[in-house]
Amino acid sequence: MKIFVEEALSYAAKGISIFPCKPRTKEPLIKEWQNRATTDEDQVRAWWSRWPNANIGVPTGAGNGFIALDIDEGGEETLKKNGWNTPLTVMVKTADGFHAYFKHPGGYIKNRTGDNALDSGVEVKGDGGYVMAVPSIHPDTGEPYEYILSPDDAGIAICPEWLLKAIRKGSGASSVDLSGSIEEGTRNNTLYAYGLTLKRDGLDDGSTHEALHFMNIKRCTPPLPDGEVDAIARSVAKSNAGRGKLREYEEDNEVGVLMSEVKSEEIRWLWDRRIPLGKLTLLEGDPDWGKSAITMDLAARVTTGRPMPHDTLDQVEPLDTLEPLDLLGGVVILNAEDGLGDTIRPRLEAAEADLRRVLAIPPLKSDKDIVSIPRDIAIIERAIEQVDAKLFIVDPLSAFMHGDPNKDSDVRKALTPLAEMAQRTGVAVVVVRHFNKNVDTRALYRGGGSIGIIGAARSALAVAQHPNDDELRVLVPQKSNLSKKAQSLTYTIVTAENGAARIEWRETVDLNADELLNVNQGELARAKSWIADKLKNGPVLATEVESEAKEADISESTLKRAKKKLPVVSKKDGPNDEWRWHLVQEVQEGQECQEDQDAQDDHDGTEGGCECG
């Protein structure tokens, strides 16, 4: 409905962060709503364009600057009994009561709900909580939330003293004194201590980050630069406060983390079973097979929220059972081989990307000193934060990796910090790599550089030529540590109207990496299939087999290897006693077969070993 997007945009314009919830429910439609609630109008339009009937969720706490007193059935009697008078403030009618909004009083305000409610029918939504905003539809009544007193009728009042005392009584509220101003010389330490308190009380990293910025603006004199507050928030996030951490034992020889203290986490995917979020994914192949064009196609889908090709989640239609498919986010690109203006931008435009969400990191200095991994991880992370990136592309790895990519120790020194950054930010890192020239090896070993590169990746994809169609390429999974391998996908590279290369995805195919990438295994399999088909109706003259194999582009050496792998033997027979190839079941097993095979070997000087047993 148009009214929802209009109201959502109105909240965003007023500086109130919001996020979408499933229609007629209080359930968020996006994961990690605490970190992703936003005032960005483009993001809001994208959400409500995708889910036009979505309810509007509003986080409470320091980020938005207010808390909510939630009065349910029996709550008004509780207020009267305790002498808790509610001052004039913004109020919203709910199913059995109302929400009253008050300015955030500072410190950490813990949610007081359920068994931890202030009293019967009286709850508080504080830091890390959220409420449904007008005109969301209540799940119990089917009626919209409505104002009792709107922001035009009354401003948001200061939190009454009785409420502040009731909230903090036994709530474990922040022990850091933030009631007055935080003076120069104490700002960093005070904010860091406050951040640790929030984390110990269970607030997630994103909400802690917002709370620190809020406190910096409201309490610090003068406020610290945003970059310093970001650094404080990252330090808090990296700390062990509030997490499954190394237990402190009296005995010096006990170390490690008990798995009972580790929280189980679900793998989240940018592209189901192909590109995980928060992990490294390798994309490799020979030049001109479309690796870079594929990354631009992925970038376009991320920046516009479009589903990935053949994503299994695409098939989920009913909104009431919809898993969050929200792919919308920014993209950061490191590319050393293509020009920003003549190649990267045209390809992004051809793929219909939102260019406002794509950030390319150029050379850092006037001397063209290129970005280096891991030296410049902090710069990369800042870029990721700048556009709220879901995808970070490194194309190719060899151009940006510090050290020798052929040395396993150098690879691990570079990729371990990169993997940690991916985990920390939740971004999907796609690293592009070229193939080496060793075509006679397993697909896993085709990539240039150390085996440690594919070892560090949790998922690896490769591009290859389709064996039966010169116009088709295949994106094939090589490695998948986190799930069953996805199917191989075919695609073509076409020229868009602006002259740039663009990917058109086609169908899935039953081809694996070794069949496509190991020349000998692929050619051998083709030769075996060709021989079996050639001999299916009976023996064939050896000269005819060899001649027609050559016409079928099967080399002499491959033909010989295929014959040895199959149950095929050579035998003189027929009216002219000529050499013919037989499937093994067509000849007598035993010495006669062996003698004939040896004779044929002597004849052509190449064959060896009867396969009749």
Sequence and secondary structure as in RCSB ss.txt:
>XXXX:A:sequence
MKIFVEEALSYAAKGISIFPCKPRTKEPLIKEWQNRATTDEDQVRAWWSRWPNANIGVPTGAGNGFIALDIDEGG
EETLKKNGWNTPLTVMVKTADGFHAYFKHPGGYIKNRTGDNALDSGVEVKGDGGYVMAVPSIHPDTGEPYEYILS
PDDAGIAICPEWLLKAIRKGSGASSVDLSGSIEEGTRNNTLYAYGLTLKRDGLDDGSTHEALHFMNIKRCTPPLP
DGEVDAIARSVAKSNAGRGKLREYEEDNEVGVLMSEVKSEEIRWLWDRRIPLGKLTLLEGDPDWGKSAITMDLAA
RVTTGRPMPHDTLDQVEPLDTLEPLDLLGGVVILNAEDGLGDTIRPRLEAAEADLRRVLAIPPLKSDKDIVSIPR
DIAIIERAIEQVDAKLFIVDPLSAFMHGDPNKDSDVRKALTPLAEMAQRTGVAVVVVRHFNKNVDTRALYRGGGS
IGIIGAARSALAVAQHPNDDELRVLVPQKSNLSKKAQSLTYTIVTAENGAARIEWRETVDLNADELLNVNQGELA
RAKSWIADKLKNGPVLATEVESEAKEADISESTLKRAKKKLPVVSKKDGPNDEWRWHLVQEVQEGQECQEDQDAQ
DDHDGTEGGCECG
>XXXX:A:secstr
 HHHHHHHHHHHHTT  BEEE TTSS BSSTTHHHH B  HHHHHHHHHHSTT EEEEE BTTTTEEEEEE TTH
HHHHHHHT    S  EEE SSSEEEEEE  SS    B GGG SBTTEEEE TT EEE TT B TTT  B EEEE 
TTT   B   HHHHHHHHTTS    S  SS EETTTHHHHHHHHHHHHHHTT  HHHHHHHHHHHHHHHEES   
HHHHHHHHHHHHHS TTSS     SSTT  S  GGGS      EEETTTEETTSEEEEEE TTSSHHHHHHHHHH
HHHHT   TT GGGG   GGG        EEEEEESSS IIIIIHHHHHHTT  GGGEEE   SSTT     BTT
THHHHHHHHHHTTEEEEEEE HHHHBSS TT HHHHHHHHHHHHHHHHHH  EEEEEEEB S  SS GGG BSS 
HHHHHH SEEEEEEE TT TT EEEEEEEESSSS   EEEEEEEE TTS EEEEEEEEE   HHHHH HHHHHHH
HHHHHHHHHTTTS EEHHHHHHHHHHTT  HHHHHHHHHHTTEEEEEETTTTEEEEEEGGGS  SHHHHHHHHHH
HHHHS        
